[in-house]
């Protein structure tokens, strides 16, 4: 499926699974798969960016902030 | 023109680990700071934007101190690999008191208080509603800076 327009995307976790939401499609994958997928996506995105003639340097900054009381268990 | 993987890692390492980036100009290359210092990670209720400072839209939940988000500019504070810098240890802020906030963004800058110098900023993977008793924290590895 091509997603040629910007779709609602979200990534969350469910136990040991990573839940990927692409529009109306939900994928649940093991964390090992998600880590591998993230590397592939980044690699291909860099190729696509080059093909698009986008030579800008792009800084991506993302953080997952949680309540420390929950993670302490 | 594109940046090589070596360049991306070298630049991130210079900025976050204060490591010299060799072979730029001479063998030693671009030097790290004489005093490595720390980065302060600030929490915000909206994006500070490209023209913003460390205090733009910064949260003011009860007990919040930006100084709680200090991370050393060294390999003890950050790890750089495969074009990504991430935090080595948990970054934990003061527990919220009476007045809360909804946190949506964070920044990385130079100062523990005031406008300071905002270097990088980004969105949280999900907003965190902070109210009394909540202790905001980035777990080790939960903060990623990628250069592509």
Backbone of each chain as ProteinMPNN parsed JSONL, in Angstrom:
{"seq_chain_A": "XXXXXXXXXXXXXXXXXXXXXXXXXXXXXXXXXXXXXXXXXXXXXXXXXXXXXXXXXXXXXXXXXXXXXXXXX", "coords_chain_A": {"N_chain_A": [[0.852, -1.199, 0.0], [0.615, 2.121, -0.92], [1.394, 5.108, 0.659], [0.8, 7.947, -0.15], [-0.036, 10.359, 0.658], [0.114, 12.362, 3.586], [-0.375, 10.462, 6.393], [-2.132, 9.702, 9.424], [0.075, 8.882, 11.869], [1.386, 6.771, 14.382], [3.227, 5.463, 17.109], [3.404, 3.024, 19.531], [3.645, 1.064, 22.554], [2.89, -2.306, 23.503], [2.963, -4.32, 25.939], [5.548, -6.511, 25.207], [5.521, -5.901, 22.611], [5.713, -3.777, 19.707], [3.593, -1.302, 18.602], [2.438, -0.21, 15.617], [0.881, 2.377, 13.998], [-0.589, 3.179, 11.024], [-2.405, 5.3, 9.421], [-5.398, 3.732, 8.954], [-4.407, 1.287, 9.449], [-3.05, -1.15, 11.575], [-0.119, -2.394, 12.962], [1.42, -4.964, 14.774], [4.412, -5.726, 16.122], [7.269, -7.732, 17.117], [9.803, -6.478, 19.374], [12.39, -6.767, 18.388], [12.035, -6.905, 15.648], [10.93, -4.401, 15.232], [13.073, -2.721, 15.84], [14.843, -3.418, 13.801], [13.313, -2.718, 11.615], [13.158, 0.038, 11.971], [15.741, 0.832, 11.371], [15.911, 0.084, 8.679], [13.911, 1.713, 7.562], [14.955, 4.247, 8.061], [17.283, 4.159, 6.544], [16.26, 3.816, 3.928], [14.749, 6.109, 3.763], [16.701, 8.052, 3.743], [17.829, 7.547, 1.249], [15.634, 8.136, -0.418], [15.332, 10.793, 0.171], [17.65, 11.828, -0.912], [17.2, 11.296, -3.635], [15.105, 13.011, -4.031], [16.38, 15.328, -4.198], [16.888, 16.754, -1.969], [19.11, 18.319, -0.101], [19.459, 19.183, 2.383], [20.584, 19.257, 5.769], [19.349, 17.259, 8.22], [18.169, 17.418, 11.406], [16.922, 15.236, 13.692], [15.005, 15.078, 16.525], [13.879, 13.388, 19.256], [11.952, 12.366, 22.048], [11.077, 10.202, 24.739], [9.056, 10.682, 27.253], [8.251, 9.768, 30.488], [6.398, 8.785, 33.459], [8.379, 8.515, 36.201], [7.662, 7.1, 38.442], [6.097, 5.013, 37.57], [7.841, 3.46, 36.047], [9.568, 2.617, 37.961], [8.272, 0.623, 39.122]], "CA_chain_A": [[0.0, 0.0, 0.0], [1.348, 3.379, -0.933], [0.838, 6.18, 1.481], [1.369, 9.104, -0.825], [-0.365, 11.57, 1.4], [0.473, 12.201, 4.993], [-1.388, 9.757, 7.161], [-1.91, 9.76, 10.863], [0.974, 7.818, 12.283], [1.666, 6.733, 15.819], [3.933, 4.262, 17.536], [3.255, 2.828, 20.969], [4.045, -0.284, 22.939], [1.881, -3.134, 24.15], [3.791, -5.397, 26.48], [6.846, -6.58, 24.527], [5.286, -5.62, 21.19], [5.635, -2.386, 19.261], [2.359, -1.132, 17.83], [2.627, 0.835, 14.604], [-0.394, 2.794, 13.415], [-0.447, 3.93, 9.771], [-3.777, 5.506, 9.003], [-6.313, 2.758, 9.561], [-3.714, 0.0, 9.557], [-2.284, -1.331, 12.805], [0.813, -3.516, 12.933], [2.045, -5.269, 16.057], [5.612, -6.51, 15.794], [8.202, -7.882, 18.236], [10.717, -5.333, 19.442], [13.564, -6.978, 17.521], [11.596, -6.533, 14.304], [10.74, -2.948, 15.192], [14.387, -2.083, 15.783], [15.37, -3.632, 12.456], [12.48, -1.919, 10.722], [13.51, 1.455, 12.113], [16.986, 1.057, 10.634], [15.603, 0.019, 7.252], [13.15, 2.906, 7.172], [15.866, 5.395, 8.071], [18.178, 3.991, 5.399], [15.519, 4.088, 2.694], [14.333, 7.517, 3.79], [17.855, 8.844, 3.323], [17.928, 7.385, -0.204], [14.53, 8.876, -1.044], [15.621, 12.212, 0.356], [18.682, 12.171, -1.893], [16.541, 11.306, -4.944], [14.241, 14.197, -4.096], [17.233, 16.501, -4.337], [16.927, 17.463, -0.693], [20.475, 18.207, 0.414], [19.53, 19.805, 3.706], [20.941, 18.387, 6.894], [18.135, 17.19, 9.029], [18.316, 16.963, 12.787], [15.69, 14.694, 14.263], [15.132, 14.996, 17.973], [12.651, 12.812, 19.794], [12.139, 11.886, 23.41], [9.944, 9.49, 25.353], [8.995, 11.121, 28.651], [7.276, 8.952, 31.23], [6.379, 9.008, 34.894], [9.38, 7.637, 36.81], [7.026, 6.256, 39.451], [5.597, 3.822, 36.891], [8.949, 2.615, 35.598], [10.233, 2.027, 39.126], [7.512, -0.584, 39.431]], "C_chain_A": [[0.883, 1.242, 0.0], [0.633, 4.405, -0.069], [1.408, 7.49, 0.946], [0.953, 10.426, -0.198], [-0.047, 11.312, 2.859], [-0.682, 11.568, 5.753], [-1.109, 9.972, 8.637], [-1.007, 8.594, 11.235], [1.202, 7.912, 13.778], [2.384, 5.426, 16.123], [3.818, 4.166, 19.055], [3.74, 1.419, 21.311], [2.882, -0.984, 23.623], [2.63, -4.354, 24.676], [5.157, -5.38, 25.816], [6.715, -6.3, 23.033], [5.322, -4.114, 20.933], [4.433, -2.277, 18.335], [2.533, 0.069, 16.903], [1.285, 1.124, 13.952], [-0.109, 3.64, 12.185], [-1.847, 4.141, 9.222], [-4.683, 4.531, 9.731], [-5.661, 1.395, 9.786], [-2.911, -0.054, 10.847], [-1.409, -2.568, 12.673], [1.366, -3.714, 14.335], [3.225, -6.187, 15.775], [6.481, -6.65, 17.035], [9.235, -6.755, 18.223], [11.953, -5.5, 18.564], [13.224, -6.553, 16.091], [11.461, -5.02, 14.188], [12.071, -2.219, 15.097], [14.992, -2.224, 14.384], [14.625, -2.765, 11.443], [12.87, -0.447, 10.776], [14.796, 1.77, 11.349], [16.734, 1.034, 9.133], [14.886, 1.285, 6.791], [14.076, 4.119, 7.079], [16.775, 5.356, 6.843], [17.462, 4.361, 4.105], [15.07, 5.548, 2.632], [15.477, 8.42, 3.341], [18.049, 8.756, 1.81], [16.871, 8.22, -0.911], [14.774, 10.378, -0.956], [16.646, 12.68, -0.677], [18.064, 12.266, -3.288], [15.665, 12.538, -5.121], [15.059, 15.474, -4.245], [17.321, 17.327, -3.077], [18.308, 17.264, -0.07], [20.593, 18.837, 1.801], [19.974, 18.783, 4.744], [19.763, 18.403, 7.844], [18.447, 16.632, 10.41], [16.957, 16.454, 13.257], [15.906, 14.524, 15.756], [13.815, 14.478, 18.527], [12.927, 12.245, 21.182], [10.885, 11.213, 23.943], [9.946, 9.794, 26.847], [7.902, 10.333, 29.365], [7.316, 9.344, 32.706], [7.336, 8.0, 35.536], [8.758, 6.697, 37.834], [6.515, 4.953, 38.835], [6.725, 2.895, 36.512], [9.684, 1.989, 36.771], [9.531, 0.736, 39.545], [7.272, -0.717, 40.896]], "O_chain_A": [[1.784, 1.381, 0.827], [-0.592, 4.524, -0.092], [2.35, 8.059, 1.497], [1.525, 11.476, -0.491], [0.046, 10.165, 3.296], [-1.806, 12.07, 5.752], [-0.014, 10.364, 9.041], [-1.318, 7.442, 10.933], [1.207, 8.998, 14.358], [2.162, 4.412, 15.461], [4.105, 5.126, 19.769], [4.191, 0.681, 20.435], [2.017, -0.355, 24.231], [2.894, -5.301, 23.935], [5.853, -4.366, 25.848], [7.678, -6.445, 22.281], [5.01, -3.301, 21.804], [4.279, -3.064, 17.401], [2.745, 1.198, 17.346], [0.635, 0.224, 13.419], [0.531, 4.687, 12.278], [-2.413, 3.233, 8.614], [-4.733, 4.505, 10.961], [-6.308, 0.464, 10.264], [-2.18, 0.881, 11.174], [-1.885, -3.648, 12.321], [1.737, -2.751, 15.006], [3.057, -7.29, 15.254], [6.444, -5.791, 17.916], [9.502, -6.157, 17.181], [12.502, -4.523, 18.056], [14.033, -5.919, 15.413], [11.831, -4.43, 13.173], [12.198, -1.229, 14.376], [15.575, -1.28, 13.85], [15.22, -2.167, 10.546], [12.907, 0.231, 9.749], [14.926, 2.84, 10.753], [17.274, 1.859, 8.395], [15.22, 1.854, 5.752], [13.991, 4.911, 6.141], [17.008, 6.374, 6.191], [17.985, 5.119, 3.288], [15.023, 6.141, 1.554], [15.264, 9.418, 2.652], [18.387, 9.745, 1.161], [17.164, 8.923, -1.878], [14.464, 11.131, -1.88], [16.533, 13.77, -1.239], [18.36, 13.195, -4.039], [15.506, 13.043, -6.232], [14.507, 16.563, -4.397], [17.775, 18.47, -3.106], [18.63, 16.183, 0.424], [21.695, 19.002, 2.326], [19.75, 17.583, 4.586], [19.258, 19.463, 8.214], [18.93, 15.508, 10.548], [15.965, 17.181, 13.214], [16.875, 13.901, 16.19], [12.76, 15.066, 18.292], [14.004, 11.712, 21.447], [9.767, 11.619, 23.626], [10.737, 9.234, 27.606], [6.769, 10.249, 28.891], [8.16, 10.131, 33.135], [7.136, 6.79, 35.433], [9.28, 5.607, 38.066], [6.499, 3.914, 39.495], [6.598, 1.676, 36.636], [10.345, 0.961, 36.618], [10.105, -0.118, 40.221], [6.645, -1.681, 41.334]]}, "seq_chain_B": "XXXXXXXXXXXXXXXXXXXXXXXXXXXXXXXXXXXXXXXXXXXXXXXXXXXXXXXXXXXXXXXXXXXXXXXXXXXXXXXXXXXXXXXXXXXXXXXXXXXXXXXXXXXXXXXXXXXXXXXXXXXXXXXXXXXXXXXXXXXXXXXXXXXX", "coords_chain_B": {"N_chain_B": [[24.731, 16.772, -2.591], [25.873, 14.821, 0.101], [26.112, 13.827, 3.529], [28.634, 11.797, 4.943], [28.483, 8.677, 6.76], [30.499, 8.609, 8.634], [31.023, 11.303, 9.007], [28.595, 12.191, 10.075], [28.489, 10.764, 12.504], [30.832, 11.738, 13.669], [30.311, 14.466, 13.966], [28.122, 14.455, 15.706], [29.357, 13.241, 17.869], [31.275, 15.134, 18.552], [29.639, 17.224, 19.411], [27.987, 16.1, 21.43], [29.589, 14.389, 22.979], [31.84, 15.745, 23.319], [34.131, 15.112, 21.912], [37.104, 15.269, 19.999], [36.91, 15.919, 16.497], [38.525, 14.309, 14.246], [40.975, 15.085, 11.671], [39.969, 17.274, 10.292], [41.046, 19.971, 8.82], [43.497, 19.679, 10.348], [45.349, 16.928, 11.833], [44.319, 16.593, 14.402], [41.945, 17.919, 14.186], [38.588, 19.214, 14.508], [38.286, 20.676, 17.587], [37.113, 19.631, 20.796], [35.32, 21.353, 23.455], [37.216, 23.297, 25.868], [36.289, 23.108, 28.455], [34.088, 20.667, 29.081], [31.49, 20.698, 30.132], [27.898, 20.721, 30.545], [24.785, 19.67, 29.057], [21.537, 21.055, 29.243], [18.427, 19.692, 29.541], [15.356, 20.78, 28.708], [11.84, 21.053, 29.519], [8.772, 21.425, 27.796], [5.613, 23.062, 27.088], [4.698, 23.524, 24.631], [5.995, 23.657, 21.289], [9.163, 25.193, 21.266], [10.097, 26.349, 18.985], [12.026, 27.489, 16.084], [13.048, 30.011, 16.486], [13.024, 30.243, 19.16], [13.853, 30.247, 22.73], [15.493, 28.642, 25.525], [13.64, 29.057, 27.462], [11.242, 29.482, 26.222], [7.895, 28.758, 26.107], [8.373, 27.031, 28.172], [7.772, 24.614, 30.69], [6.1, 25.243, 33.793], [5.465, 23.713, 35.927], [4.71, 22.916, 39.315], [7.543, 22.756, 41.305], [9.241, 22.135, 39.211], [12.464, 22.147, 37.832], [14.811, 23.192, 35.533], [17.399, 22.48, 35.835], [17.35, 19.92, 36.752], [17.509, 18.419, 34.527], [20.134, 17.978, 33.649], [22.832, 16.876, 31.67], [25.91, 15.381, 31.209], [28.361, 16.475, 28.853], [29.761, 14.159, 27.524], [31.124, 10.829, 27.13], [30.034, 9.567, 29.203], [27.613, 10.718, 29.498], [26.286, 10.613, 27.05], [25.726, 8.466, 24.235], [27.021, 7.764, 21.064], [26.185, 6.383, 18.033], [25.844, 4.932, 14.838], [24.808, 7.258, 13.648], [23.164, 8.327, 15.567], [22.601, 9.999, 18.615], [22.185, 9.233, 21.964], [20.827, 9.402, 25.332], [22.723, 8.251, 28.115], [22.019, 7.688, 30.747], [19.17, 7.751, 33.017], [17.102, 10.647, 32.916], [15.807, 12.572, 35.215], [13.242, 14.511, 36.552], [12.043, 16.902, 39.01], [9.458, 15.888, 41.222], [6.083, 16.574, 40.535], [4.24, 19.145, 42.126], [1.544, 20.938, 43.477], [0.518, 22.309, 41.183], [0.033, 21.433, 37.836], [0.913, 20.42, 34.418], [0.692, 20.002, 30.841], [2.948, 18.255, 29.082], [4.683, 18.549, 26.064], [6.889, 18.894, 24.444], [10.499, 19.075, 24.207], [13.711, 20.52, 24.974], [17.199, 21.072, 24.192], [19.835, 22.628, 25.651], [22.068, 25.296, 26.75], [21.976, 26.479, 29.307], [21.144, 26.444, 32.82], [19.113, 27.932, 33.853], [16.859, 30.612, 32.894], [16.776, 32.358, 29.648], [18.891, 31.402, 28.098], [20.674, 29.357, 25.706], [19.208, 27.813, 23.142], [19.738, 24.8, 21.61], [18.842, 22.448, 20.295], [15.623, 21.04, 19.644], [12.635, 19.152, 20.171], [9.741, 17.05, 19.613], [7.874, 15.236, 22.061], [7.355, 11.692, 22.148], [4.838, 11.145, 22.955], [2.417, 13.184, 24.523], [2.805, 14.14, 27.944], [0.835, 14.187, 30.695], [1.205, 16.003, 33.485], [0.686, 15.953, 36.83], [0.005, 16.401, 40.352], [2.352, 14.515, 42.142], [3.402, 13.154, 39.976], [6.382, 12.181, 38.341], [8.335, 13.322, 35.989], [10.354, 11.696, 33.544], [13.07, 10.815, 31.448], [13.918, 7.739, 30.4], [16.996, 5.83, 30.311], [18.41, 6.075, 27.145], [16.102, 7.023, 26.02], [15.96, 9.379, 24.726], [16.581, 10.631, 21.694], [18.85, 11.888, 19.293], [19.16, 12.492, 15.964], [21.112, 12.707, 13.064], [20.734, 13.328, 9.75]], "CA_chain_B": [[25.797, 16.408, -1.658], [25.376, 14.138, 1.292], [27.11, 13.624, 4.591], [28.968, 10.385, 5.154], [28.173, 8.176, 8.105], [31.601, 9.014, 9.518], [30.826, 12.716, 9.323], [27.44, 12.309, 10.971], [28.881, 10.298, 13.841], [31.857, 12.633, 14.188], [29.699, 15.729, 14.381], [27.337, 14.173, 16.919], [30.286, 12.958, 18.963], [31.862, 16.425, 18.946], [28.654, 18.039, 20.124], [27.429, 15.469, 22.627], [30.609, 13.727, 23.803], [32.979, 16.659, 23.37], [35.298, 14.411, 21.356], [37.652, 15.901, 18.801], [36.577, 15.29, 15.216], [39.857, 14.297, 13.635], [41.264, 15.235, 10.234], [39.381, 18.467, 9.676], [42.084, 21.005, 8.92], [44.726, 18.983, 10.722], [45.079, 15.573, 12.333], [43.449, 16.658, 15.579], [40.638, 18.291, 13.66], [37.769, 20.144, 15.29], [38.489, 20.358, 19.005], [36.033, 19.78, 21.766], [35.471, 22.504, 24.358], [38.183, 23.106, 26.968], [35.46, 22.58, 29.541], [32.995, 19.963, 28.394], [30.228, 21.2, 30.649], [26.715, 19.865, 30.475], [23.589, 20.152, 28.37], [20.335, 21.042, 30.07], [17.235, 19.276, 28.787], [14.194, 21.508, 29.241], [10.529, 20.497, 29.17], [7.934, 22.511, 27.279], [4.187, 22.796, 26.882], [4.511, 23.727, 23.191], [7.313, 23.716, 20.658], [9.794, 26.511, 21.395], [10.293, 26.886, 17.634], [13.412, 27.767, 15.675], [13.482, 31.286, 17.045], [12.785, 30.247, 20.595], [14.949, 30.08, 23.671], [15.243, 27.54, 26.441], [12.497, 29.349, 28.332], [10.024, 29.656, 25.432], [6.888, 27.715, 26.391], [8.898, 26.052, 29.141], [6.806, 24.299, 31.721], [6.298, 25.856, 35.113], [4.745, 22.918, 36.923], [5.254, 23.129, 40.658], [8.805, 22.078, 41.642], [10.09, 21.901, 38.038], [13.72, 22.866, 37.664], [15.525, 22.726, 34.346], [18.678, 21.908, 36.26], [17.159, 18.473, 36.914], [17.754, 17.764, 33.241], [21.521, 18.164, 33.21], [23.508, 15.677, 31.16], [27.302, 15.715, 30.881], [28.793, 16.347, 27.45], [30.847, 13.17, 27.556], [30.628, 9.472, 26.847], [29.243, 9.156, 30.377], [26.272, 11.288, 29.379], [25.663, 10.311, 25.756], [26.35, 7.482, 23.35], [26.81, 8.06, 19.648], [26.395, 5.235, 17.15], [24.966, 4.843, 13.662], [24.144, 8.533, 13.367], [22.208, 8.672, 16.619], [23.105, 10.238, 19.968], [21.133, 9.091, 22.976], [21.26, 9.586, 26.718], [23.189, 7.003, 28.746], [21.332, 7.431, 32.015], [17.852, 8.369, 33.144], [17.049, 12.084, 33.209], [14.591, 12.608, 36.025], [12.941, 15.855, 37.058], [11.377, 16.956, 40.311], [8.061, 15.443, 41.269], [5.139, 17.687, 40.447], [3.46, 19.502, 43.309], [0.115, 21.269, 43.337], [0.094, 22.782, 39.867], [0.613, 20.582, 36.8], [1.006, 20.907, 33.041], [0.776, 18.954, 29.817], [4.255, 18.423, 28.444], [4.612, 18.096, 24.672], [8.16, 19.08, 23.73], [11.67, 19.258, 25.058], [14.806, 21.216, 24.321], [18.552, 20.824, 24.686], [20.488, 23.92, 25.604], [23.306, 25.548, 27.485], [21.856, 27.091, 30.633], [20.266, 25.787, 33.795], [17.977, 28.831, 34.086], [16.791, 31.756, 31.989], [16.586, 32.131, 28.215], [20.001, 30.55, 27.67], [20.869, 29.111, 24.28], [18.54, 26.578, 22.743], [20.456, 24.201, 20.483], [17.992, 21.482, 19.597], [14.354, 20.817, 20.318], [11.838, 18.154, 19.483], [8.476, 16.656, 20.246], [7.829, 13.977, 22.792], [6.626, 10.657, 21.407], [3.453, 11.341, 23.383], [2.326, 14.185, 25.59], [2.703, 13.597, 29.306], [0.087, 15.05, 31.609], [1.887, 15.989, 34.77], [-0.028, 16.554, 37.959], [0.641, 16.144, 41.646], [2.884, 13.172, 42.36], [4.038, 12.614, 38.759], [7.812, 12.49, 38.238], [8.729, 13.144, 34.588], [11.683, 11.107, 33.401], [13.506, 10.127, 30.238], [14.737, 6.585, 30.743], [18.23, 5.727, 29.53], [18.167, 5.77, 25.738], [14.763, 7.469, 25.594], [16.071, 10.669, 24.06], [17.421, 10.381, 20.507], [19.14, 12.958, 18.339], [19.626, 11.858, 14.733], [21.561, 13.638, 12.023], [20.661, 12.695, 8.425]], "C_chain_B": [[25.189, 15.796, -0.414], [26.49, 14.027, 2.319], [27.374, 12.137, 4.743], [28.559, 9.97, 6.567], [29.246, 8.605, 9.107], [31.432, 10.467, 9.948], [29.689, 12.897, 10.317], [27.813, 11.896, 12.403], [29.896, 11.242, 14.484], [31.265, 13.928, 14.711], [28.871, 15.531, 15.655], [28.256, 13.948, 18.117], [30.946, 14.238, 19.472], [30.883, 17.199, 19.816], [28.24, 17.401, 21.451], [28.482, 14.842, 23.543], [31.862, 14.583, 23.961], [34.264, 15.998, 22.867], [35.782, 15.135, 20.109], [37.19, 15.156, 17.552], [37.809, 15.41, 14.33], [39.828, 14.6, 12.137], [40.457, 16.33, 9.539], [40.395, 19.592, 9.872], [43.431, 20.424, 9.281], [44.346, 17.65, 11.362], [44.147, 15.579, 13.542], [42.036, 17.056, 15.176], [39.905, 19.311, 14.501], [37.833, 19.739, 16.748], [37.188, 20.482, 19.796], [36.281, 20.993, 22.643], [36.529, 22.228, 25.405], [37.487, 22.611, 28.221], [34.225, 21.956, 28.898], [31.641, 20.475, 28.848], [29.088, 20.204, 30.501], [25.691, 20.482, 29.522], [22.447, 20.11, 29.371], [19.14, 20.722, 29.185], [16.018, 19.915, 29.451], [12.896, 20.854, 28.757], [9.578, 21.636, 28.821], [6.481, 22.074, 27.079], [3.778, 23.078, 25.435], [5.908, 23.781, 22.587], [7.918, 25.107, 20.842], [10.065, 27.148, 20.034], [11.729, 27.276, 17.351], [13.94, 29.064, 16.262], [13.388, 31.354, 18.554], [14.045, 30.102, 21.431], [14.611, 28.898, 24.575], [13.998, 27.779, 27.304], [11.19, 29.569, 27.562], [9.082, 28.475, 25.649], [7.398, 26.664, 27.373], [7.871, 25.824, 30.242], [7.136, 25.023, 33.034], [5.531, 25.044, 36.143], [5.455, 23.042, 38.269], [6.443, 22.19, 40.915], [9.726, 21.841, 40.44], [11.343, 22.758, 38.086], [14.424, 22.297, 36.438], [16.831, 22.042, 34.734], [18.576, 20.408, 36.529], [17.477, 17.716, 35.65], [19.166, 17.933, 32.746], [22.141, 16.835, 32.798], [24.908, 16.081, 30.704], [27.569, 15.554, 29.396], [30.007, 15.432, 27.406], [30.258, 11.815, 27.209], [29.879, 8.913, 28.056], [27.807, 9.642, 30.267], [25.526, 10.841, 28.133], [26.421, 9.198, 25.048], [26.021, 7.857, 21.919], [27.125, 6.811, 18.838], [25.39, 5.306, 16.018], [24.158, 6.12, 13.444], [23.132, 8.966, 14.394], [22.955, 8.921, 17.926], [21.953, 10.013, 20.925], [21.713, 9.114, 24.382], [21.611, 8.249, 27.365], [22.421, 6.66, 30.013], [19.969, 8.09, 32.028], [17.999, 9.86, 33.463], [15.725, 12.292, 33.939], [14.425, 13.981, 36.666], [12.228, 15.761, 38.414], [9.923, 16.511, 40.19], [7.129, 16.644, 41.323], [4.395, 17.886, 41.772], [2.039, 19.856, 42.912], [-0.313, 21.585, 41.908], [0.802, 22.012, 38.758], [0.669, 21.243, 35.438], [0.95, 19.712, 32.108], [2.042, 19.2, 29.012], [4.229, 17.802, 27.051], [5.959, 18.085, 23.963], [9.308, 19.178, 24.726], [12.76, 19.965, 24.256], [16.135, 20.817, 24.929], [19.317, 22.126, 24.541], [21.606, 24.058, 26.608], [23.125, 25.912, 28.957], [20.871, 26.355, 31.54], [19.043, 26.63, 34.123], [17.964, 29.901, 32.99], [16.665, 31.357, 30.524], [17.674, 31.23, 27.638], [20.159, 30.47, 26.168], [20.245, 27.764, 23.943], [19.232, 26.028, 21.502], [19.562, 23.3, 19.637], [16.679, 21.374, 20.355], [13.559, 19.799, 19.516], [10.588, 17.815, 20.265], [8.665, 15.368, 21.036], [7.062, 12.953, 21.952], [5.142, 10.713, 21.751], [3.461, 12.391, 24.477], [2.265, 13.483, 26.946], [1.961, 14.615, 30.173], [0.693, 14.901, 32.993], [0.99, 16.672, 35.801], [0.601, 16.069, 39.256], [1.085, 14.686, 41.793], [3.555, 12.546, 41.163], [5.485, 13.089, 38.691], [8.264, 12.267, 36.799], [10.162, 12.621, 34.468], [11.889, 10.576, 31.99], [14.348, 8.941, 30.712], [16.016, 6.607, 29.911], [17.877, 5.334, 28.099], [16.85, 6.293, 25.201], [14.787, 8.808, 24.871], [17.062, 10.502, 22.9], [17.61, 11.645, 19.68], [19.779, 12.308, 17.123], [20.019, 12.928, 13.737], [21.567, 12.895, 10.7], [20.842, 13.736, 7.341]], "O_chain_B": [[24.128, 16.209, 0.053], [27.671, 14.125, 1.987], [26.455, 11.32, 4.681], [28.323, 10.806, 7.439], [28.953, 8.919, 10.261], [31.668, 10.816, 11.105], [29.803, 13.658, 11.278], [27.493, 12.586, 13.371], [29.833, 11.515, 15.683], [31.664, 14.428, 15.763], [28.922, 16.354, 16.569], [27.976, 14.401, 19.227], [31.15, 14.405, 20.674], [31.266, 17.764, 20.842], [28.152, 18.083, 22.472], [28.283, 14.775, 24.756], [32.814, 14.201, 24.642], [35.355, 16.301, 23.352], [34.985, 15.56, 19.272], [37.09, 13.929, 17.546], [38.09, 16.46, 13.752], [38.826, 14.404, 11.449], [40.288, 16.298, 8.32], [40.566, 20.095, 10.983], [44.413, 20.66, 8.578], [43.17, 17.291, 11.425], [43.301, 14.698, 13.694], [41.056, 16.586, 15.755], [40.52, 20.171, 15.132], [37.486, 18.615, 17.111], [36.316, 21.301, 19.508], [37.352, 21.597, 22.575], [36.735, 21.08, 25.798], [38.031, 21.792, 28.961], [33.427, 22.639, 28.255], [30.741, 20.665, 28.03], [29.304, 19.002, 30.352], [25.742, 21.676, 29.227], [22.396, 19.237, 30.238], [18.882, 21.411, 28.198], [15.698, 19.626, 30.604], [12.868, 20.191, 27.721], [9.581, 22.681, 29.472], [6.175, 20.891, 26.925], [2.618, 22.883, 25.07], [6.893, 23.934, 23.31], [7.241, 26.104, 20.594], [10.244, 28.362, 19.945], [12.548, 27.382, 18.263], [15.138, 29.201, 16.507], [13.643, 32.397, 19.155], [15.139, 29.87, 20.918], [13.582, 28.243, 24.411], [13.384, 26.838, 27.807], [10.148, 29.814, 28.169], [9.446, 27.326, 25.397], [6.904, 25.537, 27.396], [7.184, 26.754, 30.665], [8.286, 25.356, 33.321], [5.006, 25.593, 37.112], [6.667, 23.25, 38.326], [6.332, 20.975, 40.754], [10.862, 21.399, 40.613], [11.277, 23.958, 38.351], [14.61, 21.087, 36.317], [17.302, 21.138, 34.044], [19.585, 19.704, 36.534], [17.693, 16.504, 35.686], [19.388, 18.023, 31.538], [21.997, 15.818, 33.476], [25.069, 17.009, 29.911], [27.075, 14.624, 28.757], [31.141, 15.891, 27.268], [29.05, 11.675, 27.02], [29.175, 7.909, 27.948], [26.896, 9.063, 30.858], [24.303, 10.704, 28.141], [27.622, 9.024, 25.253], [24.889, 8.222, 21.601], [28.215, 6.249, 18.952], [24.237, 5.689, 16.212], [22.977, 6.069, 13.099], [22.328, 9.864, 14.143], [23.836, 8.147, 18.301], [20.861, 10.544, 20.722], [22.903, 8.882, 24.597], [20.908, 7.253, 27.196], [22.198, 5.488, 30.317], [19.65, 8.895, 31.153], [18.907, 10.269, 34.187], [14.654, 12.196, 33.34], [15.362, 14.53, 37.247], [11.868, 14.68, 38.879], [9.263, 16.74, 39.176], [7.362, 17.6, 42.062], [3.986, 16.931, 42.433], [1.411, 19.161, 42.112], [-1.388, 21.172, 41.474], [2.031, 21.941, 38.738], [0.498, 22.455, 35.308], [1.135, 18.567, 32.522], [2.183, 20.226, 28.346], [3.801, 16.66, 26.883], [6.149, 17.352, 22.992], [9.101, 19.344, 25.928], [12.729, 19.998, 23.026], [16.191, 20.291, 26.04], [19.436, 22.666, 23.441], [22.037, 23.088, 27.231], [24.023, 25.679, 29.766], [19.91, 25.736, 31.083], [18.044, 26.108, 34.617], [18.94, 30.068, 32.258], [16.475, 30.185, 30.197], [17.397, 30.39, 26.782], [19.817, 31.407, 25.446], [20.699, 26.717, 24.404], [19.306, 26.698, 20.473], [19.544, 23.396, 18.41], [16.631, 21.592, 21.566], [13.793, 19.614, 18.322], [10.405, 18.23, 21.409], [9.508, 14.532, 20.71], [6.215, 13.323, 21.139], [4.294, 10.368, 20.928], [4.404, 12.475, 25.264], [1.739, 12.377, 27.067], [2.408, 15.748, 30.353], [0.692, 13.821, 33.585], [0.597, 17.827, 35.639], [1.63, 15.393, 39.235], [0.302, 13.757, 41.597], [4.214, 11.515, 41.296], [5.777, 14.256, 38.953], [8.549, 11.131, 36.42], [11.059, 13.049, 35.195], [10.993, 9.963, 31.409], [15.379, 9.13, 31.356], [16.101, 7.328, 28.917], [17.137, 4.377, 27.873], [16.508, 6.037, 24.046], [13.744, 9.31, 24.453], [18.248, 10.259, 23.123], [16.658, 12.375, 19.405], [20.815, 11.652, 17.233], [19.33, 13.937, 13.589], [22.32, 11.934, 10.534], [20.813, 13.404, 6.156]]}, "name": "protein", "num_of_chains": 2, "seq": "XXXXXXXXXXXXXXXXXXXXXXXXXXXXXXXXXXXXXXXXXXXXXXXXXXXXXXXXXXXXXXXXXXXXXXXXXXXXXXXXXXXXXXXXXXXXXXXXXXXXXXXXXXXXXXXXXXXXXXXXXXXXXXXXXXXXXXXXXXXXXXXXXXXXXXXXXXXXXXXXXXXXXXXXXXXXXXXXXXXXXXXXXXXXXXXXXXXXXXXXXXXXXXXXXXXXXXXXXXXXX"}
